Amino acid sequence: MKPGKQKAPALGKVFGLVAALTFLSKFIGLARDAIVVPAFGPGIITDAYNYAYLLTGNVLILFGGLGGPFHQSTVAVLTPKKDKPEIGRLIFQLVAVTAIILTAITLVLWIAEPYAVHWLSSLPSQKGNAEMWQQAGMQLQIMLPLIVISGVIGILYGVSNVYHEFTWPSLSPAIASIVMIVAVICFKDNAGLCLGIGTLIGAVLQLAAQLPATLPHMRWQISTKPEPGTREYTAMLWPATISTSIGQLTVYVDAFFASLVKLGSEYHGGAWTAIINSNRLVQLPLGVLLTAMLVPILPRFTQQVAEGRIDDLKAEFRRGLRILWFLSLPMAGLLFSLSKPIVALVFQHNKFTAQDTELFSVALVWLVPSIIFYVGRDLITRVFYAHKDSTTPYRVAMVAITLKGILDYALIGPLGVGGISLATTLITIFNLSCLSWLLRRKIGSLGTSLLIKPFAIMFGGSVLGAIPAFFIQAWVQSGMLTLLSKYHPEIDAAKGVATTKLTLLVSVGIASAVAFAIYLAICLLFKLEEPSEVFKRLLSKGSKKGSETESNAAQETAPSEDLERLVADSLLNENTIDESVTPNVFTKGLIEQNKDNDSDSSKGDATIDVHSNDSKLEAKIEEPKKDLKRPTED
C-alpha cells in the first residue's frame, strides 16, 4: 500500500464548531436543571423521574448518542458503502430492524413494569419509598418509547456523520432541554408527569431534527431479504451494547444506594437528584476543558506510539497533565469553597429550600476532589488507547465497579449522600493508580517525579485563592444585603428571590475573580510555563497562522471526522453519572478496528489506519522499530 496524505479540514475549525455547539447545548441543559429541579424541589417527584430516566433517557444518551453502539456500528458499516446505489435500502433496513427489535423490548418492559414496581416497593430496604416507586412506574410508562427512539437517533447520527453533517447531531440535545423548560413552565402538574411527557416530546423533536440531513440518503423500500451490511451491523451492535451496559453498572449501583439515604430516622427523597445535579455542575466546565485538551493530544499520542517515540509520548503526557491541572485546580478550589453559594445561585428558589441546598452542597463537596484525579485518569487512558489497548482500562473499570458498591455500602451510613460522592472520588483515585502502575510496566517510568513541584505550586495556589474567596463571597453578599435594606427598605432583601440571586451572582463573581487572580499570580511568581502556554493557545485560535498550523497537525495525526466524533462523544453525554470508570465506547471500537488494519503491515513498511470516513492516514516506519515495552529513563 502506498503512503499518501489527503488534506483534512483545519483541526481548529473542527473543534471550534462542535465544541461551541456542544457547550451551548450543555449550558441550556444547566438552565433546564435550574428550572426543573426548583419547580418541584428535590424529593419524591424528581427522584421518581430520575429513576425512570435511568431506564429510558439514559438509554437515549448512552446508546443513541454520538459514540454510542448504534452510531458506532452505523458509521462502520455505511462508510465503505456510502457511494453505492444500494446504500438507501441499507439505511432504511437498519432503521426498520432496529425499531422492530427495540419495540419488542419496550413492550416487554411495559408489561413487566407493574410487577417490578410492586417488587421494589415490598423490599425491606425500600420501606417508606413505595410512593416514589409508584411515581417512577408512571414516569417509566410515559418515557418507554425513548428506547425505540434512541436506536433510530443513533443510526441517523451515524448517517449524518458519514455524509459530514455534524451541526444538528451536536445541537439537537439542546432541543430536548428547551422542550423540558417549556413543559415545566407552561404545563406543570402536581404529579410531575409533565417531566416525562416533556422528555418524550423533546426526544421526538430531537429525532425530527435529524431528518432533513438523513432522509435524502434513505430509500423507502421494504424487503425481507437482508441487505449487504445488515448482518455486519447486528454482529457489531450487540457486543458494543453489552459492553456499554456493563460499563454503566456503577450508575445503577449508585442509584440503589441513593434510595437508602436517610435524613435523621426517615428516608429522604432527593438524594439521587442531588447526586445527578452535583455531577452535572462538575462536568459542565470539566467536560469542555477535557475536550479542548484531549482532542489534539490523542492523535499525537497515537502518532508517537506508531513511530516508537515513547520518550516523546511521556513528555507529551506530562505536558498535557500539567495544563489540565493548571486549568482544573482553581475551578476545583472554587467549587469546594463556594459550593453552597453556587448551588443556591443555580437552584435555590421556588420549592428548592435551604435544606436542599445543604444536601446538594454535601454531594458536591465530596465529589470535587475527584477532579484532580479525573483529568489524570482520562489522559492516561488515552495513552493506552494510543497503544491500541482498550482491554486494560476496561478490566480496571470492571474491578472498580465491584469496589464502588462496597464503598457505597460502607460510606452511606456515616456520610449519607456525601458517602456516594466520596466513593466516586476514591474510585477515581483507584482507577488512576492502577492505570499508572500498569502503564509503567508497559512502557517504563513516566517521569511523574517531574510533576511534583508544578502540582504543589498549582495546588497551593488554588488553596490560597479558595480560602479568601470563601470569606469574600460571604462579606460581599452580606454587605450588599445590608446596603439594600438601609437605602432601599421597600425591597425585601432577605427574602426576595431576585435580590438574593443578584447578590449571590455578584459575590460569587467577585470572589472567583480574586481567587483566579491569586492563583495566577502564584503560578507566575514561581515561573510556571502553563499560563503563557494557555494564553498562546487562546490567542492562536483566532489567527490565520494558528489555523494553518492546526490544519497541518490534523493532516499528520488524525482525520477531522474522527476528532469531531470524539469531541461530541465526550461532551454530549451530560447525564453520565460516573464517567471515571467507563471507557469511551467509540474509542474502544476504533481501537479494535485499528487492530485489524495492522494485519496489512509489512516488516519494514507499516501502514497506520486511523479509521477515517473517506481518507486514511499512512505513515512509514523505518526499520529497526523501537521496542515499545523497553524501560526508558526520562
C-alpha positions as CSV (number, residue, x, y, z in Angstrom):
1,M,0.0,0.0,0.0
2,K,1.4,3.4,-1.0
3,P,1.6,6.0,1.6
4,G,-0.3,9.1,0.9
5,K,-1.9,12.1,2.5
6,Q,-5.2,13.8,2.0
7,K,-5.7,17.3,3.2
8,A,-8.2,17.4,6.1
9,P,-10.1,20.4,7.3
10,A,-8.3,22.5,10.0
11,L,-8.5,20.9,13.4
12,G,-9.2,24.3,15.0
13,K,-12.3,24.8,12.8
14,V,-13.5,21.2,13.5
15,F,-13.0,21.6,17.2
16,G,-14.3,25.1,17.4
17,L,-17.6,24.3,15.6
18,V,-18.5,21.1,17.5
19,A,-17.2,22.3,20.9
20,A,-19.1,25.6,20.7
21,L,-22.4,24.0,19.7
22,T,-21.9,21.3,22.4
23,F,-21.1,23.9,25.1
24,L,-24.3,25.8,24.1
25,S,-26.2,22.5,24.4
26,K,-24.8,21.8,27.9
27,F,-25.4,25.3,29.0
28,I,-29.0,25.0,28.0
29,G,-29.0,21.7,29.9
30,L,-27.9,23.5,33.0
31,A,-30.6,26.1,32.5
32,R,-33.1,23.2,32.2
33,D,-31.9,21.8,35.6
34,A,-32.0,25.3,37.2
35,I,-35.7,25.5,36.2
36,V,-36.9,21.9,36.6
37,V,-35.4,21.0,39.9
38,P,-36.6,24.1,41.8
39,A,-40.1,23.7,40.3
40,F,-40.7,20.5,42.2
41,G,-37.8,20.6,44.7
42,P,-35.6,17.6,45.4
43,G,-37.9,14.9,46.6
44,I,-40.3,12.1,45.6
45,I,-41.3,13.6,42.2
46,T,-37.8,14.5,41.0
47,D,-36.3,11.2,42.3
48,A,-39.1,9.2,40.6
49,Y,-38.5,11.0,37.3
50,N,-34.7,10.5,37.6
51,Y,-35.0,6.7,38.4
52,A,-37.4,6.2,35.4
53,Y,-34.9,8.2,33.3
54,L,-32.2,5.7,34.1
55,L,-34.0,3.1,32.0
56,T,-35.2,5.4,29.2
57,G,-33.4,8.8,28.9
58,N,-30.1,7.2,29.9
59,V,-30.5,4.7,27.1
60,L,-31.1,7.6,24.7
61,I,-27.9,9.3,25.8
62,L,-25.6,6.2,26.1
63,F,-26.9,4.0,23.3
64,G,-28.4,6.5,20.9
65,G,-25.9,9.3,21.4
66,L,-22.8,10.1,19.4
67,G,-20.2,7.5,20.1
68,G,-22.9,5.0,21.2
69,P,-23.3,1.5,19.9
70,F,-25.9,2.4,17.2
71,H,-23.9,5.3,16.0
72,Q,-20.6,3.4,16.0
73,S,-22.0,0.4,14.2
74,T,-23.8,2.5,11.6
75,V,-20.7,4.5,10.8
76,A,-18.5,1.4,10.5
77,V,-21.0,-0.3,8.1
78,L,-22.0,2.6,5.9
79,T,-18.7,4.3,5.4
80,P,-17.3,1.9,2.8
81,K,-20.7,1.7,1.1
82,K,-21.7,5.4,1.2
83,D,-21.3,6.0,-2.6
84,K,-23.0,2.8,-3.7
85,P,-26.6,2.9,-5.1
86,E,-28.0,0.3,-2.6
87,I,-27.0,2.5,0.4
88,G,-30.5,3.9,0.6
89,R,-32.1,0.5,1.1
90,L,-29.5,-0.5,3.6
91,I,-30.1,2.6,5.8
92,F,-33.9,2.0,5.7
93,Q,-33.4,-1.6,6.6
94,L,-31.1,-0.8,9.6
95,V,-33.7,1.7,10.9
96,A,-36.5,-0.8,10.4
97,V,-34.7,-3.8,12.0
98,T,-33.6,-1.7,15.0
99,A,-37.0,-0.2,15.5
100,I,-38.7,-3.6,15.5
101,I,-36.3,-5.2,18.0
102,L,-36.4,-2.2,20.3
103,T,-40.2,-2.1,20.1
104,A,-40.4,-5.7,21.3
105,I,-38.0,-4.9,24.2
106,T,-40.2,-1.9,25.1
107,L,-43.4,-4.0,25.1
108,V,-41.7,-6.5,27.5
109,L,-40.7,-3.7,29.8
110,W,-44.2,-2.1,29.6
111,I,-45.7,-5.5,30.7
112,A,-43.1,-6.1,33.4
113,E,-43.3,-2.5,34.9
114,P,-46.2,-3.1,37.4
115,Y,-44.6,-6.3,38.7
116,A,-41.2,-4.6,39.1
117,V,-42.7,-1.7,40.9
118,H,-44.6,-4.0,43.3
119,W,-41.4,-6.0,44.0
120,L,-39.3,-2.9,44.7
121,S,-41.9,-1.4,47.0
122,S,-42.1,-4.6,49.0
123,L,-38.3,-4.8,49.7
124,P,-37.5,-4.2,53.4
125,S,-34.7,-1.8,52.4
126,Q,-37.3,0.3,50.5
127,K,-39.7,0.8,53.4
128,G,-41.2,4.3,53.1
129,N,-40.3,4.5,49.4
130,A,-43.4,2.9,48.0
131,E,-44.9,6.2,46.8
132,M,-41.7,7.1,45.0
133,W,-41.6,3.8,43.1
134,Q,-45.2,4.2,42.1
135,Q,-44.4,7.6,40.7
136,A,-41.4,6.2,38.9
137,G,-43.6,3.5,37.4
138,M,-45.9,6.1,35.9
139,Q,-43.0,8.1,34.6
140,L,-41.5,5.0,33.1
141,Q,-44.6,4.1,31.2
142,I,-44.6,7.6,29.6
143,M,-40.9,7.5,28.6
144,L,-40.6,3.9,27.5
145,P,-40.8,4.9,23.8
146,L,-37.4,6.6,24.3
147,I,-35.9,3.2,24.0
148,V,-37.1,2.9,20.4
149,I,-36.2,6.5,19.6
150,S,-32.7,6.0,20.9
151,G,-31.9,3.4,18.4
152,V,-33.3,5.3,15.4
153,I,-31.5,8.5,16.5
154,G,-28.2,6.6,16.9
155,I,-28.5,5.4,13.3
156,L,-29.4,8.8,11.9
157,Y,-26.4,10.3,13.8
158,G,-24.3,7.7,12.1
159,V,-25.7,8.6,8.7
160,S,-25.1,12.3,9.3
161,N,-21.5,11.7,10.3
162,V,-20.9,9.5,7.2
163,Y,-22.1,12.4,5.0
164,H,-20.2,15.0,7.0
165,E,-23.2,16.6,8.7
166,F,-22.2,17.5,12.3
167,T,-24.2,20.6,13.3
168,W,-27.6,19.0,14.1
169,P,-26.2,16.0,16.0
170,S,-24.2,18.3,18.2
171,L,-27.0,20.8,18.8
172,S,-30.1,18.5,18.9
173,P,-29.8,17.7,22.7
174,A,-30.5,21.4,23.3
175,I,-33.9,20.9,21.6
176,A,-34.9,18.4,24.3
177,S,-33.7,20.7,27.1
178,I,-35.8,23.6,25.7
179,V,-38.9,21.4,25.4
180,M,-38.4,20.4,29.1
181,I,-38.2,24.0,30.1
182,V,-41.4,24.9,28.2
183,A,-43.2,21.8,29.7
184,V,-42.3,22.8,33.3
185,I,-43.1,26.5,32.9
186,C,-46.3,26.1,30.9
187,F,-47.7,22.7,31.8
188,K,-46.6,22.0,35.3
189,D,-48.8,19.4,37.2
190,N,-48.7,18.3,40.8
191,A,-47.7,14.7,39.9
192,G,-44.7,15.8,37.8
193,L,-46.0,14.0,34.7
194,C,-45.0,17.0,32.6
195,L,-41.4,15.9,33.2
196,G,-41.9,12.5,31.5
197,I,-44.1,14.0,28.7
198,G,-41.7,16.8,28.1
199,T,-38.8,14.4,27.9
200,L,-40.7,12.2,25.4
201,I,-41.7,15.2,23.2
202,G,-38.1,16.5,23.3
203,A,-36.8,13.2,22.1
204,V,-39.3,13.1,19.2
205,L,-38.2,16.6,18.2
206,Q,-34.5,15.6,18.6
207,L,-35.3,12.7,16.2
208,A,-37.1,15.1,13.8
209,A,-34.1,17.4,13.7
210,Q,-32.0,14.7,12.1
211,L,-34.4,14.0,9.2
212,P,-33.6,16.9,6.8
213,A,-30.0,15.7,6.6
214,T,-30.7,12.0,6.5
215,L,-33.9,11.5,4.6
216,P,-32.3,12.3,1.2
217,H,-29.9,9.3,1.7
218,M,-32.7,6.8,2.6
219,R,-34.7,4.7,0.2
220,W,-38.1,3.6,1.5
221,Q,-38.2,0.0,0.2
222,I,-39.4,-2.9,2.3
223,S,-37.5,-6.2,1.8
224,T,-37.4,-9.4,3.9
225,K,-34.0,-10.2,2.4
226,P,-31.1,-8.8,4.4
227,E,-29.2,-6.1,2.6
228,P,-25.4,-6.4,2.4
229,G,-24.2,-4.9,5.6
230,T,-27.2,-5.7,7.8
231,R,-25.7,-8.8,9.3
232,E,-22.4,-6.9,9.8
233,Y,-24.3,-4.2,11.6
234,T,-26.1,-6.6,14.0
235,A,-22.8,-8.5,14.6
236,M,-21.1,-5.3,15.7
237,L,-24.1,-3.8,17.6
238,W,-24.8,-6.4,20.3
239,P,-21.2,-6.7,21.7
240,A,-21.0,-2.9,21.8
241,T,-24.4,-2.7,23.5
242,I,-23.4,-5.3,26.2
243,S,-20.1,-3.5,26.7
244,T,-21.8,-0.2,27.3
245,S,-24.4,-1.8,29.6
246,I,-21.7,-3.4,31.8
247,G,-19.7,-0.2,31.9
248,Q,-22.8,1.7,33.3
249,L,-23.5,-0.7,36.1
250,T,-21.8,1.8,38.5
251,V,-24.7,4.2,37.8
252,Y,-27.3,1.7,38.9
253,V,-25.2,0.8,42.0
254,D,-25.2,4.5,43.0
255,A,-28.9,4.8,42.2
256,F,-29.7,1.9,44.5
257,F,-27.7,3.2,47.4
258,A,-29.1,6.7,46.9
259,S,-32.6,5.3,47.6
260,L,-31.3,4.2,51.0
261,V,-30.2,7.7,52.1
262,K,-31.8,8.8,55.4
263,L,-32.3,12.2,56.9
264,G,-32.5,11.6,60.6
265,S,-34.6,8.5,61.1
266,E,-36.6,8.9,57.9
267,Y,-35.9,8.2,54.2
268,H,-35.4,11.5,52.4
269,G,-36.3,11.9,48.8
270,G,-33.9,13.9,46.7
271,A,-30.7,12.1,47.3
272,W,-30.5,10.7,43.7
273,T,-31.4,14.2,42.3
274,A,-28.6,15.7,44.4
275,I,-26.0,13.2,43.1
276,I,-27.1,13.7,39.4
277,N,-27.0,17.5,39.6
278,S,-23.8,17.8,41.6
279,N,-22.2,15.7,38.9
280,R,-23.5,18.0,36.2
281,L,-22.1,21.0,38.0
282,V,-18.7,19.4,37.9
283,Q,-19.0,18.0,34.4
284,L,-20.0,21.3,32.7
285,P,-16.6,23.0,32.9
286,L,-14.6,19.8,33.2
287,G,-16.1,18.2,30.1
288,V,-15.3,21.2,27.9
289,L,-11.8,21.5,29.4
290,L,-11.0,17.9,28.8
291,T,-12.3,18.0,25.2
292,A,-10.2,21.1,24.5
293,M,-7.1,19.2,25.5
294,L,-7.8,15.6,24.6
295,V,-8.9,16.2,21.0
296,P,-5.5,17.4,19.8
297,I,-3.5,15.2,22.2
298,L,-4.9,11.8,21.4
299,P,-3.8,11.8,17.7
300,R,-0.3,12.9,18.9
301,F,-0.1,10.0,21.3
302,T,-1.1,7.6,18.5
303,Q,1.5,9.0,16.1
304,Q,4.3,8.9,18.8
305,V,3.5,5.3,19.6
306,A,3.3,4.3,15.9
307,E,6.8,5.8,15.4
308,G,8.2,4.3,18.6
309,R,8.9,7.8,20.1
310,I,8.0,6.7,23.6
311,D,10.1,9.3,25.4
312,D,8.3,12.0,23.4
313,L,5.0,10.3,24.4
314,K,5.9,10.6,28.1
315,A,6.9,14.2,27.7
316,E,3.7,15.0,25.9
317,F,1.7,13.2,28.6
318,R,3.4,15.2,31.4
319,R,2.9,18.4,29.5
320,G,-0.8,17.7,28.9
321,L,-1.4,16.7,32.5
322,R,0.2,19.9,33.7
323,I,-2.0,22.0,31.5
324,L,-5.1,20.1,32.6
325,W,-4.2,20.6,36.3
326,F,-3.4,24.3,35.7
327,L,-6.9,24.8,34.4
328,S,-8.9,22.5,36.6
329,L,-7.4,23.1,40.0
330,P,-8.6,26.7,40.5
331,M,-12.1,25.5,39.4
332,A,-12.0,22.6,41.9
333,G,-10.9,25.1,44.7
334,L,-13.8,27.4,43.9
335,L,-16.4,24.6,43.7
336,F,-15.2,23.3,47.1
337,S,-15.1,26.6,48.9
338,L,-18.2,28.2,47.3
339,S,-20.3,25.0,47.0
340,K,-23.3,26.4,48.9
341,P,-23.4,29.8,47.2
342,I,-23.0,28.2,43.8
343,V,-25.8,25.6,44.5
344,A,-28.0,28.4,45.9
345,L,-27.3,30.6,42.9
346,V,-28.3,27.9,40.4
347,F,-31.1,26.1,42.2
348,Q,-32.4,27.7,45.4
349,H,-35.8,29.2,44.6
350,N,-39.4,28.1,44.3
351,K,-39.6,24.7,46.1
352,F,-35.8,24.3,46.4
353,T,-35.1,25.2,50.1
354,A,-32.0,26.0,52.1
355,Q,-32.2,22.4,53.4
356,D,-32.0,21.2,49.8
357,T,-29.0,23.5,49.2
358,E,-27.3,21.8,52.1
359,L,-28.0,18.3,50.6
360,F,-26.7,19.3,47.2
361,S,-23.6,21.0,48.5
362,V,-22.7,18.0,50.6
363,A,-22.8,15.8,47.4
364,L,-20.8,18.4,45.6
365,V,-18.1,19.0,48.2
366,W,-17.2,15.2,48.4
367,L,-17.2,15.0,44.6
368,V,-15.0,18.0,43.8
369,P,-11.6,16.3,44.8
370,S,-12.2,13.7,42.1
371,I,-11.5,16.5,39.5
372,I,-7.7,16.4,40.3
373,F,-7.6,12.6,39.6
374,Y,-10.3,12.6,36.9
375,V,-8.2,14.6,34.4
376,G,-5.2,12.3,35.0
377,R,-7.3,9.2,34.7
378,D,-8.8,10.5,31.4
379,L,-5.4,11.4,30.0
380,I,-3.6,8.2,30.9
381,T,-6.5,6.2,29.4
382,R,-5.7,7.9,26.1
383,V,-2.1,6.6,26.3
384,F,-3.5,3.0,26.5
385,Y,-5.8,3.8,23.5
386,A,-2.8,5.1,21.6
387,H,-1.2,1.6,22.2
388,K,-4.4,0.1,20.8
389,D,-5.1,-1.3,24.2
390,S,-8.6,-0.9,25.4
391,T,-8.7,-4.1,27.4
392,T,-6.6,-2.9,30.3
393,P,-8.7,0.2,31.1
394,Y,-11.8,-1.9,30.7
395,R,-10.6,-4.6,33.2
396,V,-9.7,-1.9,35.7
397,A,-13.2,-0.5,35.2
398,M,-14.8,-3.8,36.0
399,V,-12.9,-4.2,39.2
400,A,-13.8,-0.6,40.1
401,I,-17.5,-1.3,39.8
402,T,-17.3,-4.0,42.4
403,L,-15.2,-1.8,44.7
404,K,-17.7,1.1,44.1
405,G,-20.6,-1.0,45.5
406,I,-18.5,-1.9,48.6
407,L,-17.5,1.8,49.2
408,D,-21.1,3.0,48.7
409,Y,-22.3,0.5,51.3
410,A,-19.6,1.4,53.8
411,L,-19.8,5.2,53.5
412,I,-23.5,5.8,53.0
413,G,-24.1,5.2,56.7
414,P,-21.8,7.9,58.2
415,L,-21.9,10.4,55.3
416,G,-25.3,9.8,53.6
417,V,-25.4,11.3,50.1
418,G,-21.8,12.5,50.6
419,G,-20.7,8.9,51.0
420,I,-21.7,8.1,47.4
421,S,-19.8,11.1,46.2
422,L,-16.8,10.3,48.3
423,A,-16.9,6.7,46.9
424,T,-16.8,8.2,43.4
425,T,-13.7,10.2,44.3
426,L,-12.0,7.2,45.8
427,I,-12.8,5.1,42.8
428,T,-11.3,7.8,40.5
429,I,-8.1,7.6,42.6
430,F,-8.1,3.8,42.4
431,N,-8.5,4.0,38.6
432,L,-5.7,6.4,38.1
433,S,-3.4,4.5,40.5
434,C,-4.0,1.1,38.8
435,L,-3.6,2.5,35.3
436,S,-0.4,4.4,36.2
437,W,1.1,1.3,37.6
438,L,0.1,-0.8,34.6
439,L,1.3,1.8,32.1
440,R,4.7,2.0,34.0
441,R,5.0,-1.8,33.5
442,K,4.1,-1.4,29.8
443,I,6.5,1.5,28.8
444,G,8.7,2.2,31.8
445,S,8.9,5.2,34.1
446,L,6.5,8.0,33.2
447,G,8.7,10.6,34.9
448,T,6.0,11.6,37.3
449,S,8.5,12.9,39.9
450,L,8.9,15.8,37.5
451,L,5.2,16.7,38.2
452,I,5.5,17.0,41.9
453,K,6.8,20.6,42.0
454,P,4.4,22.1,39.5
455,F,1.5,20.3,41.0
456,A,2.4,21.5,44.5
457,I,2.6,25.1,43.2
458,M,-0.8,24.8,41.4
459,F,-2.5,23.1,44.3
460,G,-1.1,25.6,46.8
461,G,-2.2,28.5,44.6
462,S,-5.7,27.1,44.3
463,V,-6.0,26.7,48.1
464,L,-4.6,30.2,48.7
465,G,-7.2,31.5,46.2
466,A,-10.1,29.4,47.5
467,I,-9.7,30.4,51.2
468,P,-10.1,34.2,50.8
469,A,-12.8,33.5,48.2
470,F,-14.9,31.9,50.9
471,F,-14.8,34.9,53.1
472,I,-15.0,37.5,50.3
473,Q,-18.2,35.9,49.0
474,A,-19.9,36.0,52.4
475,W,-18.7,39.5,53.1
476,V,-19.8,40.9,49.7
477,Q,-23.2,39.3,49.9
478,S,-23.8,40.4,53.5
479,G,-22.7,44.0,52.6
480,M,-25.0,44.2,49.6
481,L,-28.0,42.9,51.6
482,T,-27.2,45.5,54.4
483,L,-27.0,48.4,51.9
484,L,-30.2,47.3,50.2
485,S,-32.0,47.2,53.5
486,K,-30.7,50.6,54.5
487,Y,-31.1,52.6,51.4
488,H,-34.0,50.7,49.7
489,P,-36.1,49.4,52.6
490,E,-39.0,48.8,50.2
491,I,-37.0,45.8,48.9
492,D,-37.3,42.7,51.0
493,A,-33.6,42.0,50.7
494,A,-33.7,39.0,53.0
495,K,-36.4,37.1,51.1
496,G,-36.7,38.4,47.6
497,V,-35.6,35.8,45.1
498,A,-34.3,38.3,42.5
499,T,-32.4,40.2,45.2
500,T,-30.8,37.1,46.6
501,K,-29.9,35.8,43.2
502,L,-28.3,39.2,42.3
503,T,-26.3,39.3,45.5
504,L,-25.1,35.7,45.0
505,L,-24.2,36.4,41.4
506,V,-22.1,39.5,42.2
507,S,-20.5,38.0,45.4
508,V,-19.6,34.7,43.7
509,G,-18.3,36.6,40.7
510,I,-16.0,38.9,42.7
511,A,-14.8,36.0,44.9
512,S,-14.0,33.9,41.9
513,A,-12.1,36.8,40.2
514,V,-10.0,37.3,43.3
515,A,-9.3,33.6,43.6
516,F,-8.2,33.3,40.0
517,A,-6.0,36.4,40.3
518,I,-4.2,35.0,43.4
519,Y,-3.8,31.6,41.7
520,L,-2.4,33.2,38.5
521,A,-0.1,35.4,40.5
522,I,1.4,32.5,42.4
523,C,1.9,30.4,39.2
524,L,3.7,33.4,37.6
525,L,5.7,34.0,40.7
526,F,7.1,30.5,40.6
527,K,7.7,30.9,36.8
528,L,5.4,28.0,35.6
529,E,5.2,27.9,31.9
530,E,1.5,26.8,31.7
531,P,0.0,30.4,32.0
532,S,1.9,31.6,28.9
533,E,1.2,28.4,27.0
534,V,-2.5,28.6,27.6
535,F,-2.7,32.2,26.6
536,K,-0.8,31.4,23.4
537,R,-3.3,28.7,22.6
538,L,-6.2,31.1,23.1
539,L,-4.6,33.8,21.0
540,S,-3.6,31.4,18.2
541,K,-7.2,30.2,17.8
542,G,-8.2,33.4,16.2
543,S,-5.2,33.8,14.0
544,K,-4.8,32.5,10.5
545,K,-1.4,31.2,11.3
546,G,-2.8,29.2,14.1
547,S,-5.4,27.8,11.8
548,E,-2.8,26.7,9.3
549,T,-0.7,25.1,11.9
550,E,-3.6,23.2,13.3
551,S,-4.6,22.1,9.8
552,N,-1.1,20.7,9.3
553,A,-1.3,18.9,12.6
554,A,-4.6,17.4,11.6
555,Q,-3.1,16.0,8.4
556,E,-0.2,14.5,10.3
557,T,-2.3,12.9,13.0
558,A,-6.0,12.0,12.5
559,P,-8.9,12.8,10.2
560,S,-11.2,15.6,11.4
561,E,-14.3,13.4,11.2
562,D,-13.0,11.1,14.0
563,L,-12.0,14.2,16.1
564,E,-15.5,15.6,15.7
565,R,-17.0,12.4,17.0
566,L,-14.5,12.4,19.9
567,V,-15.5,16.0,20.8
568,A,-19.2,15.2,20.7
569,D,-18.8,11.9,22.5
570,S,-17.1,13.4,25.5
571,L,-19.4,16.4,25.7
572,L,-22.9,15.3,24.8
573,N,-23.2,12.6,27.4
574,E,-24.1,15.2,30.1
575,N,-26.1,12.8,32.1
576,T,-23.5,10.2,32.6
577,I,-23.1,9.9,36.4
578,D,-19.8,8.3,36.9
579,E,-17.6,8.7,33.9
580,S,-14.5,7.8,35.8
581,V,-14.9,4.1,35.4
582,T,-16.4,3.7,31.9
583,P,-14.1,3.5,28.8
584,N,-15.1,5.5,25.8
585,V,-17.3,3.2,23.6
586,F,-16.4,4.8,20.3
587,T,-12.7,4.8,21.1
588,K,-12.9,1.2,22.1
589,G,-14.5,0.3,18.8
590,L,-12.0,2.5,16.9
591,I,-9.1,0.7,18.6
592,E,-10.5,-2.8,17.8
593,Q,-10.9,-1.8,14.1
594,N,-7.3,-0.4,14.1
595,K,-6.0,-3.8,15.3
596,D,-7.5,-5.4,12.2
597,N,-5.9,-2.8,10.0
598,D,-2.5,-3.7,11.4
599,S,-2.6,-7.0,9.6
600,D,-1.7,-5.2,6.4
601,S,1.7,-4.0,7.8
602,S,5.0,-5.4,6.5
603,K,8.2,-5.7,8.4
604,G,9.8,-2.5,7.1
605,D,6.8,-0.6,5.8
606,A,3.9,-0.3,8.2
607,T,0.6,1.4,7.4
608,I,-1.3,3.0,10.3
609,D,-5.1,3.3,9.7
610,V,-6.8,5.9,11.8
611,H,-10.4,4.7,10.8
612,S,-11.3,7.7,8.6
613,N,-14.6,8.0,6.9
614,D,-13.1,8.6,3.5
615,S,-9.4,9.0,4.0
616,K,-6.6,7.0,5.6
617,L,-3.5,8.3,7.3
618,E,-0.5,6.3,6.3
619,A,2.9,6.7,7.8
620,K,6.2,5.0,7.1
621,I,8.0,3.4,10.0
622,E,11.6,2.7,9.2
623,E,13.5,-0.3,10.4
624,P,14.5,-1.1,13.0
625,K,11.4,-0.4,15.1
626,K,11.9,0.6,18.7
627,D,10.8,-1.8,21.3
628,L,7.7,-0.2,22.9
629,K,8.0,-2.2,26.1
630,R,11.5,-1.4,27.0
631,P,12.1,0.6,30.2
632,T,13.1,4.2,29.5
633,E,14.6,6.9,31.6
634,D,13.3,10.4,31.5
